[in-house]
Amino acid sequence: MREAAPSNLEESILAFGRSWYKYGGGSEEDIYVQFGLSARSYFERLAVLLDGPAASGKEEPTLHTMRAVCATRLR
């Protein structure tokens, strides 16, 4: 069975995460303006995407650090 390609929203969430992970993941305001989501909802979605097929082929050290940012922001 073929896995579905990531949606534009999923791609946008991952791209935002890649842009901001070095800075703690972005501000709550930036996340809300970009996605219309609370920071918690954004990081929950990002965490799921980082463990799924949408993140396959990405550099593992980057993914590991992005997962750590998600965990910190979800505490």
MARTORFI-500628 format. One record per residue: residue in three letters; z, y, x of N, C-alpha, C, O in turn. Coordinates in steps of 0.2 Angstrom, whole numbers, plus 2048, in hexadecimal, padded with zeros to 3 digits. Each point is the difference from the previous one (the first is absolute). Example, Ala and Ser with C-alpha at 12.3 -4.5 7.8 and 13.67 -1.06 7.14 Angstrom:
! MARTORFI-500628
<r ALA,<827,7E4,842>,<800,806,7FC>,<800,806,804>,<803,7FF,805>>;
<r SER,<7F9,806,7F9>,<801,806,804>,<803,805,7FC>,<801,806,803>>;
//
This chain:
! MARTORFI-500628
<r MET,<800,7FA,804>,<800,806,7FC>,<800,806,804>,<804,801,805>>;
<r ARG,<7F8,804,7FA>,<7FF,806,803>,<806,805,7FE>,<801,801,7FA>>;
<r GLU,<802,802,80B>,<805,805,7FF>,<7FC,807,7FE>,<7FB,802,803>>;
<r ALA,<808,802,7F8>,<7FE,806,7FE>,<800,805,806>,<805,800,804>>;
<r ALA,<7F6,805,7FC>,<801,805,805>,<805,805,7FE>,<801,801,7FA>>;
<r PRO,<802,802,80B>,<805,805,7FE>,<7FD,806,7FC>,<7FA,802,801>>;
<r SER,<80A,800,7FA>,<7FE,806,7FC>,<800,806,804>,<803,801,805>>;
<r ASN,<7FA,805,7F8>,<800,806,803>,<807,802,801>,<802,803,805>>;
<r LEU,<802,7FC,7F6>,<807,802,801>,<804,7FC,805>,<804,803,804>>;
<r GLU,<7FB,7F7,7FD>,<803,7FC,805>,<7FE,802,807>,<804,801,804>>;
<r GLU,<7F5,801,7FD>,<7FD,802,806>,<804,807,802>,<801,801,805>>;
<r SER,<7FF,803,7F6>,<804,807,801>,<807,7FF,802>,<802,804,804>>;
<r ILE,<801,7F8,7F8>,<807,7FF,802>,<801,7FD,807>,<804,803,804>>;
<r LEU,<7F8,7F9,7FE>,<800,7FD,807>,<7FE,806,805>,<803,800,806>>;
<r ALA,<7F8,803,7F9>,<7FE,806,804>,<805,805,801>,<801,802,806>>;
<r PHE,<802,800,7F5>,<806,805,800>,<806,7FD,804>,<802,803,804>>;
<r GLY,<7FF,7F6,7FB>,<805,7FD,804>,<7FF,800,808>,<804,801,804>>;
<r ARG,<7F5,7FE,7FD>,<7FE,800,807>,<801,807,803>,<801,801,806>>;
<r SER,<7FD,804,7F6>,<800,807,803>,<807,802,801>,<802,804,804>>;
<r TRP,<803,7FA,7F8>,<807,803,800>,<805,7FB,803>,<806,802,800>>;
<r TYR,<7F9,7F8,801>,<805,7FB,802>,<804,803,807>,<806,7FF,800>>;
<r LYS,<7F7,804,804>,<803,803,806>,<805,805,7FF>,<804,802,804>>;
<r TYR,<7FB,801,7F6>,<804,806,7FE>,<805,7FE,7FA>,<803,804,7FD>>;
<r GLY,<7FF,7F6,803>,<804,7FD,7FB>,<7FD,7FF,7F9>,<804,7FF,7FB>>;
<r GLY,<7F6,801,804>,<7FD,7FF,7FA>,<7FD,805,7FB>,<7FD,7FF,7FB>>;
<r GLY,<804,807,807>,<7FE,806,7FC>,<806,802,7FB>,<805,7FC,7FF>>;
<r SER,<7FA,80A,7FF>,<806,803,7FC>,<7FF,7FE,7F9>,<7FA,7FE,7FD>>;
<r GLU,<80B,802,7FF>,<800,7FE,7F9>,<7FB,805,7FC>,<7FC,7FD,7FC>>;
<r GLU,<804,809,806>,<7FB,805,7FD>,<7F9,7FE,801>,<7FC,800,7FB>>;
<r ASP,<802,7FE,80B>,<7F9,7FE,802>,<7FE,7FA,7FC>,<7FB,800,7FE>>;
<r ILE,<80A,7FB,802>,<7FE,7FA,7FD>,<7FF,801,7F8>,<7FB,7FE,7FD>>;
<r TYR,<809,807,800>,<7FF,801,7F9>,<7FA,804,7FF>,<7FC,7FE,7FB>>;
<r VAL,<802,807,809>,<7FA,803,7FF>,<7FA,7FC,801>,<7FB,800,7FC>>;
<r GLN,<805,7FC,809>,<7FA,7FB,802>,<7FF,7FB,7FA>,<7FB,7FE,7FF>>;
<r PHE,<80B,7FF,7FF>,<7FF,7FA,7FC>,<803,800,7F9>,<7FF,7FC,7FC>>;
<r GLY,<805,809,803>,<804,801,7F9>,<805,7FB,800>,<802,7FE,7FA>>;
<r LEU,<801,7FF,80B>,<805,7FB,800>,<806,803,804>,<800,804,804>>;
<r SER,<806,7F9,7FA>,<806,802,803>,<7FF,7FC,807>,<7FC,7FC,801>>;
<r ALA,<808,807,804>,<800,7FD,807>,<802,7F8,7FF>,<7FD,7FC,804>>;
<r ARG,<808,803,7F8>,<802,7F9,800>,<7FA,7FB,7FD>,<7FF,7FB,803>>;
<r SER,<7FE,807,7F8>,<7FA,7FD,7FD>,<7FB,7FF,806>,<7FD,7FB,800>>;
<r TYR,<801,80A,803>,<7FB,800,805>,<802,7FB,806>,<7FC,7FC,801>>;
<r PHE,<80A,804,801>,<802,7FC,806>,<800,7F8,7FD>,<7FF,7FC,804>>;
<r GLU,<803,803,7F6>,<800,7FA,7FD>,<7F9,7FD,800>,<7FF,7FA,802>>;
<r ARG,<7FC,80A,7FC>,<7F9,7FE,800>,<7FD,7FF,807>,<7FD,7FB,801>>;
<r LEU,<805,809,803>,<7FE,800,807>,<802,7F9,803>,<7FD,7FD,804>>;
<r ALA,<80A,802,7FB>,<803,7FA,803>,<7FC,7FA,7FE>,<7FF,7FB,804>>;
<r VAL,<7FF,804,7F5>,<7FC,7FB,7FE>,<7F9,7FF,803>,<7FE,7FB,802>>;
<r LEU,<7FF,80B,7FE>,<7F9,800,803>,<801,7FE,808>,<7FB,7FD,802>>;
<r LEU,<80A,805,801>,<800,7FE,807>,<801,7F9,802>,<7FE,7FD,805>>;
<r ASP,<804,7FF,7F6>,<801,7F9,800>,<7FA,7FC,7FD>,<800,7FA,7FF>>;
<r GLY,<7FB,80A,7FE>,<7FB,7FD,7FC>,<7F9,800,804>,<800,802,806>>;
<r PRO,<7FB,7FC,7F7>,<7F9,800,803>,<7FD,807,801>,<7FC,800,805>>;
<r ALA,<807,805,7F8>,<7FD,807,801>,<801,802,807>,<7FD,804,803>>;
<r ALA,<809,7F9,800>,<802,802,807>,<7FD,7FB,805>,<801,801,806>>;
<r SER,<7FC,7FA,7F8>,<7FD,7FB,805>,<7FB,803,805>,<7FC,805,7FE>>;
<r GLY,<805,7F9,808>,<7FB,803,805>,<803,807,803>,<7FD,802,805>>;
<r LYS,<808,800,7F9>,<803,806,803>,<805,7FE,806>,<802,7FA,800>>;
<r GLU,<7FF,80A,804>,<804,7FF,806>,<807,7FE,7FE>,<804,804,7FD>>;
<r GLU,<7FF,7F6,805>,<806,7FE,7FE>,<806,804,803>,<805,801,7FC>>;
<r PRO,<7FB,802,80A>,<805,805,802>,<801,806,7FB>,<805,802,7FE>>;
<r THR,<7F5,800,800>,<800,806,7FB>,<803,7FE,7F9>,<804,803,7FD>>;
<r LEU,<7FA,7F7,801>,<802,7FD,7FA>,<808,7FF,800>,<803,802,7FB>>;
<r HIS,<7FF,7FC,80A>,<807,7FE,801>,<804,807,800>,<805,800,7FC>>;
<r THR,<7F9,805,807>,<803,807,800>,<800,803,7F9>,<805,803,7FD>>;
<r MET,<7F5,7FC,7FF>,<7FF,802,7FA>,<805,7FD,7FB>,<803,803,7FC>>;
<r ARG,<7FE,7F6,805>,<805,7FC,7FC>,<807,803,801>,<804,800,7FB>>;
<r ALA,<7FE,802,80B>,<806,802,802>,<801,807,7FD>,<806,801,7FD>>;
<r VAL,<7F5,803,802>,<801,806,7FD>,<801,7FF,7F8>,<805,804,7FD>>;
<r CYS,<7F8,7F8,800>,<801,7FE,7F9>,<807,7FE,7FF>,<803,802,7FC>>;
<r ALA,<7FF,7F9,809>,<807,7FE,7FF>,<805,805,800>,<805,800,7FC>>;
<r THR,<7FA,805,809>,<805,805,801>,<800,805,7F9>,<805,802,7FE>>;
<r ARG,<7F5,7FF,800>,<7FF,805,7FA>,<802,7FD,7FA>,<802,803,7FB>>;
<r LEU,<7FE,7F6,804>,<803,7FD,7FA>,<807,7FE,800>,<803,7FD,7FB>>;
<r ARG,<801,805,80B>,<807,7FF,800>,<803,804,7FB>,<807,800,800>>;
//
